[in-house]
Amino acid sequence: MATPLVHSALSDNALDFRIVKLHPATDFSDTPRIDVEERPRASAPPYEALSYAWGTNDTGGFVLVSNRKVAVSETVETALRHLRLASAPRLLWIDQLCINQADDREKTHQVGQMHHVYAEAERAVVWLGPAVDETEYLFSAIRETAALIAREDLETLHKMYRPSYDDDAGRARIERISEAFEEFSARYYWSRLWIFQEFIVARHVAIVCGEHSIDASEFFNFFPVTFPSEKVPVMSSREGDISAEDAEQLRLRHDAAAAFSEASVELRGSIFIVFYTPTSDYVMTLVLQRSIWWNPDAPLDGPVDGDVLASRKRPLFEVMRMAQVPYSDLNFRGATDERDRIFAMLNLAADRDRFPEFPDYSMTAAQAYTVTAQRLLELGYHSLLAFNQFPKRMATLPSWVPDWSGSITEPMSFPISDYCADLVDDNIWCVSLPKDGVLKIDGFSIDIIQEVGSVWHSNWSADEIDHAAVAAFLDWLEAVYNRPQQGDPAQATLRASWLTLAFVRWSRCDGDDEMLVEWADHIRNAAAEEQEGDMTATSDETANGPCGNWLCYDMRIKTSRRPFLTAKGHIGFSVPQVQAGDELCGFSGTNIPHVLRGVGNGEYVFVGDAYVEEGMEGELFEEAGEEAKRSFLLI
């Protein structure tokens, strides 16, 4: 019977850690044999760090330690069977075997060192699991594509990724690559949270599926081409972290990718379509963030302070958002320990020193989330409030504290707050905690929500649009706009169409009035046809509306929103939980409206952020006036 691996305590040297020695074997069926040795990090022999997905019910495996059966996860046992060499030992760092999981004190310390463990390893070995039939084919296609981009061989790339309509073999090849990459990017590994740090900071990364492997650097040649050329990072080295030869190779790859990106927008788009799947967005994000991490010279979009620019790190809030809040990839990022949704991000954060108490595994997850929210709000990250989404898995959390253990999606107001409202005025933004769990925040009482409509909600997939859901949304808006107090009823359809599209992608709808009305008619006709069983009304046709293909993309992800009408006649959208009687408020120093619900004694529950017609640039706050100023107590 297998027993848990029990370690003696590490020495008092804060930089000591353990390394697994994986003994060689020629027979795959042999049980993996290991030894676990304590070493000082400063004088450790070259080792590799295993990066893998550790699931909550991943049990049943075992290894031999000094001829004693020791229980491990089945994932680790399978990985060790594949990774062991035939004639020499292999040194690996594996968190499950190298950290005493039952000792919170050791775990707290060792988790704080994981950033260094991966950064100092010879390479990180990403274990995705056993291979499938198409693994070798996919890796070969990626290498071939990367090599062609490096050579700037546009002619061959055109033949590969833009085959003619009569080239059945070429089109079949594209479909085969796309399906294989979808399987690759849907692997359980990519849904785990800890990999964000592990994948990014390692000097080299090998991605392994069974007996097949590919160097992560191959991805740098073709993933960046899906971004505008000015966003292609310069792949250079951090001083002393990788060799001059490797740094030069990375720079050459960047130059080739940048040249390719400039050369053919259409070809770049064709490659993007092949490798873009419902689950690939996170893989692309990891590759891009890794390239940024390893490039001190690359420009960053948007305002950023000098310390962040110098270090390439982002503030903790930004790191958490990138790692845990999907935009188009709707996969939930899993963590075995919910506290790690904060702790796993710390060493990637530029403001790490603002959270000196972390990691602390004596805290509950709710305590860690509350401390984080308090600190981020004190630092001026008011848009954090928009990440409060309901229902929360942790019912004991204050309403103003985001529940990172739940499935959080990109808030509807975040693209706005990210680029303008988050430039908070420190002289006006004012928050404090008068007592535990209560947030005091200054702001304005703007309006009262009088009526709500049906939820913009559907179960559409990444490939199909639920036209009926959009039609119902339009119908409610048009009915409101038909009311005399809302102006000219003849403009009802136009205004409903405009507001729907403006909500989907704030300011990118540039169609004329006739096109907007035609788009609304198409939505309703498509919904009626689908209800009658005619499925010819496709998402592609919807994309031919006034705002182009981006419309379908955003319509799929900006679901679960409810329209509302206020007492003063404002129309907007908020979270599904919004109801009549809720208060539309604004907080001093920002220009994003929020919805609060009074619960008596001057206290409020935070309901969610809001989008209001013609009110996203501060007009609502100006309209409210000085007499509307007040302090809110959020519980």
C-alpha positions in Angstrom: 0.0 0.0 0.0 1.3 3.4 -1.0 1.9 5.9 1.8 2.3 9.7 1.7 5.8 11.1 1.3 7.0 12.5 4.6 10.0 14.9 4.7 12.1 15.9 7.6 12.1 19.7 8.1 14.3 21.7 5.8 17.4 23.3 7.3 17.3 26.8 8.7 18.9 28.1 5.5 16.1 30.0 3.9 17.4 29.2 0.4 17.4 25.4 0.7 15.1 23.3 -1.3 14.6 19.7 -2.4 15.3 18.1 -5.8 14.0 14.8 -7.2 16.5 12.4 -8.7 14.5 10.4 -11.3 16.4 7.1 -11.9 16.7 5.7 -15.4 14.7 2.9 -16.9 14.3 1.2 -20.2 10.9 -0.5 -19.5 8.0 1.9 -19.6 6.0 -0.4 -17.3 8.6 -0.2 -14.5 7.4 1.9 -11.5 9.3 5.2 -11.4 12.1 5.2 -8.8 13.2 8.5 -7.2 15.3 9.9 -4.4 14.5 13.3 -2.9 17.6 15.4 -1.8 17.9 18.7 0.0 20.2 21.2 -1.7 21.1 24.9 -1.3 19.7 26.8 -4.2 22.9 28.7 -4.7 24.9 25.5 -5.3 22.3 23.2 -6.8 23.3 21.1 -9.8 21.5 21.8 -13.1 17.8 20.7 -12.8 14.5 21.0 -14.6 11.3 22.2 -13.1 8.1 20.3 -13.9 5.1 22.4 -14.7 1.8 20.4 -14.7 -1.8 20.5 -13.8 -2.5 19.2 -10.3 -6.2 18.4 -10.1 -8.3 18.2 -6.9 -9.1 14.5 -7.5 -5.9 13.5 -9.1 -4.9 10.5 -7.0 -4.0 6.8 -7.5 -0.4 7.1 -8.6 2.7 6.0 -6.8 6.5 6.0 -7.1 9.3 4.1 -5.3 11.4 6.0 -2.8 14.1 3.7 -1.4 12.0 0.7 -2.5 9.0 2.1 -0.5 5.7 2.8 -2.3 4.9 6.5 -2.0 1.6 7.9 -3.1 1.6 10.7 -5.8 -1.0 11.9 -8.2 -1.6 9.8 -11.3 -0.5 12.8 -13.4 3.0 12.9 -11.8 3.4 9.2 -12.1 2.6 9.3 -15.8 4.8 12.2 -16.4 7.8 10.5 -14.6 7.3 7.4 -16.7 7.6 9.5 -19.9 10.3 11.8 -18.7 12.9 9.4 -17.3 15.9 8.7 -19.4 17.2 5.3 -20.4 20.7 5.4 -19.0 21.2 8.5 -16.7 19.3 10.0 -13.8 17.3 13.2 -14.4 17.1 16.0 -11.8 13.7 17.6 -11.4 11.9 20.0 -9.1 8.3 18.9 -8.6 6.2 20.8 -6.1 4.2 17.7 -5.1 7.3 15.9 -4.1 9.6 18.7 -3.1 7.3 20.7 -0.7 5.9 19.2 2.4 2.2 19.8 1.6 1.1 19.1 5.2 3.3 21.8 6.7 1.8 25.2 6.2 4.9 27.0 7.5 7.1 25.3 5.0 4.5 25.6 2.2 4.3 29.3 2.8 8.0 29.8 2.6 8.6 27.4 -0.4 5.6 28.9 -2.4 7.3 32.3 -2.0 10.4 30.8 -3.6 8.7 29.1 -6.6 9.4 32.1 -8.8 13.1 31.7 -8.2 12.9 27.9 -8.5 11.5 28.1 -12.1 13.7 31.1 -13.0 16.9 29.3 -12.0 16.0 26.0 -13.6 17.7 24.9 -16.8 14.3 24.8 -18.3 10.6 24.2 -17.3 9.1 21.0 -18.6 5.4 21.6 -19.4 3.7 18.2 -19.1 0.4 18.3 -21.0 -0.3 14.6 -20.7 -0.1 11.6 -23.1 0.1 12.3 -26.8 -2.9 11.8 -29.2 -2.8 10.8 -32.8 -2.4 14.3 -34.1 0.2 15.6 -31.6 3.2 14.9 -33.8 1.5 16.3 -36.8 0.6 19.6 -35.0 4.1 20.1 -33.6 5.5 19.5 -37.0 3.1 22.1 -38.5 4.1 24.6 -35.8 7.8 24.1 -36.5 7.3 24.4 -40.2 5.2 27.6 -39.8 7.7 29.2 -37.5 10.6 28.4 -39.9 8.8 29.9 -42.8 8.1 33.1 -40.9 11.7 33.2 -39.8 12.7 33.0 -43.5 10.0 35.4 -44.5 8.8 32.9 -47.1 5.5 34.5 -47.8 4.9 32.6 -51.0 4.9 29.2 -49.2 2.9 30.6 -46.3 0.3 31.8 -48.7 0.0 28.4 -50.2 -0.3 26.8 -46.8 -2.8 29.2 -45.1 -4.6 30.8 -48.0 -5.4 27.8 -50.3 -7.6 28.4 -53.3 -11.2 27.2 -53.2 -10.4 24.3 -55.5 -7.4 23.1 -53.4 -9.3 20.5 -51.4 -6.1 19.0 -49.9 -4.9 22.4 -48.8 -8.2 23.2 -47.1 -8.3 19.8 -45.5 -4.8 20.4 -44.1 -5.8 23.7 -42.5 -8.8 22.1 -40.9 -6.6 19.3 -39.6 -4.2 21.8 -38.1 -7.0 23.8 -36.5 -8.7 20.8 -35.0 -5.3 19.5 -33.6 -4.5 22.9 -32.1 -8.0 23.1 -30.5 -7.3 19.7 -28.8 -3.9 21.0 -27.7 -5.2 24.3 -26.3 -8.1 22.6 -24.5 -5.7 20.4 -22.5 -6.4 20.6 -18.7 -3.0 22.1 -18.1 -4.0 25.4 -19.7 -6.9 25.7 -17.3 -4.6 25.8 -14.2 -3.6 29.0 -12.5 0.0 28.3 -11.3 1.2 27.8 -14.8 1.0 31.5 -15.4 4.1 32.1 -13.3 5.8 28.9 -14.2 5.5 29.3 -18.0 6.5 32.9 -18.0 9.6 33.1 -15.8 11.5 30.0 -16.9 14.6 30.6 -19.1 13.6 27.8 -21.5 10.3 25.9 -21.8 9.8 22.5 -23.3 6.2 21.5 -24.0 5.8 17.7 -23.8 2.9 15.5 -24.9 3.8 11.9 -24.3 6.9 11.1 -26.3 6.6 14.3 -28.4 8.0 17.7 -27.4 8.4 21.2 -28.8 10.3 24.2 -27.6 8.0 27.0 -26.6 10.2 29.4 -28.5 8.7 28.0 -31.7 5.4 29.7 -30.7 7.1 33.1 -30.6 7.5 33.1 -34.4 3.9 32.7 -35.3 1.8 33.8 -32.3 3.0 37.4 -32.4 2.0 37.7 -36.0 -1.6 37.7 -34.9 -1.0 41.0 -33.2 -0.3 44.4 -34.8 3.3 44.8 -35.7 3.8 47.6 -33.1 2.9 45.1 -30.4 5.3 42.4 -31.4 7.7 42.2 -28.5 11.5 42.4 -28.8 12.7 39.0 -27.7 15.8 39.8 -25.8 17.4 38.5 -22.6 17.5 39.7 -19.1 21.1 40.4 -18.2 22.8 37.1 -17.4 19.7 35.0 -17.5 20.3 33.4 -20.9 23.3 33.0 -23.1 24.3 35.6 -25.7 23.6 33.1 -28.4 20.1 32.4 -27.2 19.5 36.2 -26.9 20.6 36.7 -30.5 18.3 33.9 -31.7 15.4 35.4 -29.9 16.1 38.8 -31.4 16.3 37.3 -34.9 13.0 35.6 -34.3 11.5 39.0 -33.3 12.9 40.7 -36.4 11.4 38.1 -38.6 8.1 38.2 -36.9 8.0 42.0 -37.1 8.9 41.9 -40.8 6.3 39.3 -41.5 3.7 41.2 -39.5 4.4 44.3 -41.7 4.3 42.3 -44.9 0.9 40.7 -45.0 -2.1 41.7 -42.9 -4.3 39.2 -44.8 -1.9 36.4 -44.4 -1.5 37.2 -40.7 -5.3 37.0 -40.3 -5.4 33.7 -42.1 -2.9 32.2 -39.7 -4.8 33.7 -36.8 -8.0 32.0 -37.9 -6.4 28.6 -38.1 -4.8 28.8 -34.6 -7.6 30.8 -32.9 -10.0 28.4 -31.1 -12.5 28.9 -28.3 -9.7 27.8 -25.9 -6.6 29.2 -27.5 -6.8 32.8 -26.2 -5.1 31.9 -22.9 -2.3 30.0 -24.7 -1.7 33.1 -26.8 -1.8 35.3 -23.7 0.8 33.1 -22.0 3.2 33.3 -25.0 2.8 37.1 -25.2 3.3 37.6 -21.5 6.4 35.4 -21.6 7.8 37.4 -24.4 7.1 40.6 -22.6 8.7 39.3 -19.4 11.9 38.4 -21.3 12.2 41.7 -23.0 13.1 44.8 -21.1 13.1 47.0 -24.2 9.6 46.2 -25.5 7.0 49.1 -25.4 3.9 48.6 -23.4 0.5 49.9 -24.4 -1.1 52.5 -22.1 0.2 54.5 -19.2 2.5 52.8 -16.8 4.8 54.2 -14.2 8.6 54.1 -14.4 9.1 51.2 -12.0 6.8 49.0 -13.9 8.4 50.0 -17.2 11.8 49.3 -15.9 11.0 45.8 -14.5 8.6 44.6 -17.1 6.3 43.6 -14.3 2.7 44.7 -14.0 0.8 45.7 -10.8 -0.8 42.8 -9.0 -4.3 43.8 -10.1 -3.2 43.7 -13.8 -1.5 40.4 -13.3 -4.5 38.9 -11.7 -6.8 40.2 -14.4 -4.6 38.8 -17.2 -4.3 35.4 -15.5 -7.8 34.9 -14.3 -10.3 37.0 -16.2 -11.0 35.6 -19.6 -12.0 37.9 -22.5 -12.8 35.5 -25.3 -11.5 32.3 -23.7 -14.3 31.3 -21.4 -12.4 28.5 -19.6 -12.3 28.8 -15.8 -8.8 29.0 -14.4 -8.6 26.3 -11.7 -6.6 26.3 -8.5 -6.4 23.5 -6.0 -6.0 26.0 -3.2 -8.1 29.1 -3.6 -5.6 31.3 -1.8 -3.2 30.7 -4.7 -5.4 33.0 -6.9 -3.5 35.8 -5.0 -0.3 34.1 -3.9 0.6 32.6 -7.3 0.6 36.0 -8.8 2.8 37.9 -6.3 6.2 37.4 -7.8 5.1 38.7 -11.2 3.8 41.9 -9.6 5.6 45.2 -9.7 4.0 46.2 -6.4 4.8 43.0 -4.6 6.2 45.0 -1.7 2.7 46.4 -1.1 1.6 43.0 0.1 4.2 42.0 2.7 1.9 39.6 4.6 1.6 37.3 1.6 1.8 34.4 1.1 0.3 33.3 4.4 -1.4 29.9 4.3 -2.7 30.5 7.9 -5.2 32.9 6.3 -8.4 31.7 4.8 -9.1 32.5 1.1 -11.8 35.0 2.2 -9.3 36.8 4.4 -6.7 36.9 1.6 -9.3 38.3 -0.9 -10.4 40.9 1.5 -6.9 42.1 2.3 -6.2 42.3 -1.4 -9.3 44.2 -2.2 -8.7 46.7 0.6 -5.1 47.3 -0.5 -5.9 47.6 -4.2 -8.7 50.1 -3.5 -6.4 52.1 -1.2 -3.9 52.2 -4.1 -6.6 53.7 -6.4 -7.7 50.7 -8.4 -11.4 51.6 -8.3 -12.2 49.4 -11.3 -11.6 46.4 -9.0 -15.2 46.9 -7.9 -16.5 45.9 -11.3 -15.0 42.5 -10.8 -17.6 41.8 -8.0 -19.8 39.3 -9.8 -22.6 37.3 -8.4 -23.5 34.8 -7.2 -20.4 34.5 -5.1 -19.0 31.1 -4.1 -17.8 32.5 -0.8 -21.0 33.8 0.7 -19.2 35.4 3.7 -17.3 37.9 1.5 -18.3 41.5 1.8 -20.2 42.6 -1.3 -17.3 44.9 -2.4 -14.7 42.1 -2.4 -14.3 40.2 -5.6 -14.6 36.4 -5.2 -11.6 35.2 -7.3 -12.6 31.6 -6.6 -15.7 32.0 -8.9 -15.9 32.4 -12.6 -15.2 36.2 -13.2 -15.7 37.6 -16.7 -14.5 40.9 -18.2 -16.8 43.6 -16.8 -18.7 45.6 -19.4 -17.2 48.9 -18.2 -13.6 47.7 -17.9 -12.4 48.6 -21.4 -13.5 52.2 -20.5 -12.1 52.2 -17.0 -8.9 50.6 -18.1 -8.0 53.4 -20.5 -9.5 56.5 -19.0 -11.4 56.1 -15.7 -8.6 54.2 -14.0 -6.6 57.4 -14.2 -8.0 58.1 -10.8 -7.7 61.5 -9.3 -5.9 60.8 -6.0 -7.1 64.1 -4.6 -10.7 63.0 -4.9 -10.8 59.2 -4.7 -11.3 58.4 -1.0 -11.8 55.0 0.6 -11.4 53.8 4.2 -12.5 50.9 6.4 -14.2 52.2 9.5 -14.6 48.6 10.7 -13.9 45.1 9.5 -15.7 44.3 6.3 -17.1 47.8 5.8 -15.8 50.0 3.0 -16.5 53.8 3.2 -16.4 55.5 -0.1 -17.2 59.0 -1.2 -19.4 59.6 -4.3 -22.7 60.8 -5.8 -26.2 59.5 -5.7 -27.2 59.9 -9.4 -30.6 58.2 -10.0 -33.0 55.4 -9.0 -33.6 52.4 -11.2 -37.3 52.3 -12.0 -37.6 49.4 -14.4 -35.6 46.5 -15.7 -35.8 44.3 -18.8 -34.9 40.8 -19.7 -31.3 39.6 -19.2 -29.0 39.5 -22.2 -28.2 35.9 -21.7 -27.8 32.9 -23.8 -26.0 29.6 -24.0 -24.5 30.3 -27.4 -21.2 28.7 -28.1 -18.1 30.4 -29.5 -19.3 29.6 -33.1 -23.0 30.5 -32.9 -25.0 33.5 -31.9 -28.4 33.2 -30.2 -30.3 35.7 -32.3 -33.4 35.3 -30.1 -31.5 36.6 -27.1 -30.4 39.7 -29.0 -33.8 40.2 -30.4 -35.4 40.1 -27.0 -32.9 42.7 -25.8 -33.7 44.9 -28.8 -37.4 44.6 -28.3 -37.3 45.8 -24.7 -35.1 48.8 -25.6 -37.3 49.7 -28.6 -40.4 49.5 -26.4 -38.8 52.0 -23.9 -37.8 54.3 -26.7 -41.3 54.3 -28.0 -42.6 56.0 -24.9 -43.4 59.7 -25.3 -41.0 60.9 -22.6 -38.1 59.3 -24.6 -38.5 61.6 -27.6 -39.5 60.7 -31.2 -41.0 57.2 -31.4 -39.9 57.0 -35.0 -36.3 56.8 -33.8 -37.0 53.9 -31.4 -35.5 51.1 -33.6 -32.5 53.3 -34.5 -31.8 54.2 -30.9 -32.3 50.6 -29.6 -29.9 49.3 -32.3 -27.3 52.0 -31.6 -27.4 51.4 -27.8 -27.1 47.6 -28.2 -24.1 47.9 -30.5 -22.5 50.7 -28.4 -22.9 48.4 -25.3 -21.3 45.5 -27.1 -18.2 47.5 -28.2 -18.5 51.0 -26.6 -17.4 53.3 -29.4 -16.7 51.3 -32.5 -20.0 51.4 -34.2 -19.7 53.6 -37.2 -22.6 52.5 -39.4 -25.1 55.0 -40.8 -28.7 55.1 -39.5 -30.1 52.9 -42.3 -27.5 50.2 -41.8 -28.2 50.1 -38.0 -31.9 49.6 -38.7 -31.1 46.9 -41.3 -29.0 45.2 -38.7 -31.8 45.1 -36.2 -34.2 43.7 -38.9 -31.7 41.0 -39.7 -31.4 40.0 -36.0 -35.2 39.7 -35.6 -35.6 37.8 -38.9 -32.9 35.4 -38.0 -34.5 34.8 -34.6 -37.8 34.1 -36.2 -36.3 31.7 -38.8 -34.4 29.9 -36.1 -37.6 29.5 -34.0 -39.2 27.9 -37.1 -36.3 25.5 -37.5 -34.6 27.3 -40.3 -30.9 27.4 -39.3 -29.8 29.3 -42.4 -29.5 32.5 -40.5 -25.8 32.3 -39.5 -23.5 34.3 -37.4 -21.5 35.1 -40.5 -24.5 37.0 -41.9 -24.9 38.9 -38.6 -21.2 39.9 -38.9 -22.0 41.6 -42.2 -23.8 44.4 -40.2 -22.5 47.9 -39.7 -19.7 47.1 -37.3 -18.0 44.1 -38.9 -16.8 40.8 -37.6 -15.8 42.2 -34.2 -19.5 42.4 -33.5 -20.1 38.7 -33.5 -17.0 38.2 -31.4 -18.1 40.6 -28.7 -21.8 39.6 -28.8 -20.7 36.1 -27.8 -18.9 37.1 -24.7 -20.8 40.1 -23.4 -23.7 38.1 -22.1 -25.6 38.1 -18.8 -26.5 41.8 -18.8 -29.8 43.4 -18.0 -31.1 46.7 -19.4 -32.7 49.2 -17.1 -34.6 52.5 -17.1 -34.1 55.1 -14.4 -36.5 57.6 -12.8 -34.8 60.4 -14.7 -35.1 58.5 -18.0 -31.6 57.2 -18.4 -31.3 53.9 -20.1 -28.4 51.5 -19.5 -27.2 48.0 -18.7 -26.0 46.3 -15.5 -25.6 42.9 -14.0 -28.5 40.4 -14.0 -29.1 41.0 -10.2 -30.1 44.7 -10.8 -33.7 45.4 -9.8 -36.1 48.3 -9.5 -35.4 50.5 -6.5 -31.6 50.1 -6.7 -29.5 53.3 -6.7 -27.3 54.4 -9.6 -24.2 55.9 -8.0 -20.8 57.3 -8.9 -17.7 57.3 -6.9 -15.5 60.5 -6.6 -12.4 60.4 -8.8 -13.9 58.1 -11.4 -16.5 58.3 -14.2 -17.9 54.8 -14.2 -21.5 54.5 -12.7 -22.2 51.6 -10.3 -25.4 50.1 -8.8 -25.9 49.9 -5.1 -28.8 48.5 -3.0 -29.7 50.1 0.3 -30.2 47.7 3.2 -30.9 50.2 6.0 -28.8 52.1 8.6 -27.1 54.0 5.8 -25.4 50.8 4.5 -25.4 49.4 1.0 -24.7 46.2 -0.9 -22.6 46.5 -4.0 -24.6 45.2 -6.9 -22.4 45.8 -10.0 -21.1 48.2 -12.6 -23.2 49.9 -15.2 -23.2 51.2 -18.7 -25.5 54.2 -19.2 -26.5 55.8 -22.6 -24.6 59.0 -23.1 -23.2 58.9 -19.6 -19.8 57.2 -19.8 -17.6 60.3 -19.9 -18.7 61.9 -16.6 -21.9 63.6 -17.8 -24.0 61.8 -15.1 -21.7 63.1 -12.4 -21.9 66.6 -13.6 -25.7 66.3 -13.9 -26.0 65.1 -10.3 -24.3 68.2 -8.9 -22.7 69.0 -5.6 -25.9 68.4 -3.7 -25.8 64.7 -4.6 -22.4 64.2 -2.9 -22.4 61.7 0.0 -20.5 58.8 1.6 -21.5 55.2 1.1 -20.9 52.4 3.5 -20.6 49.2 1.6 -20.9 45.9 3.5 
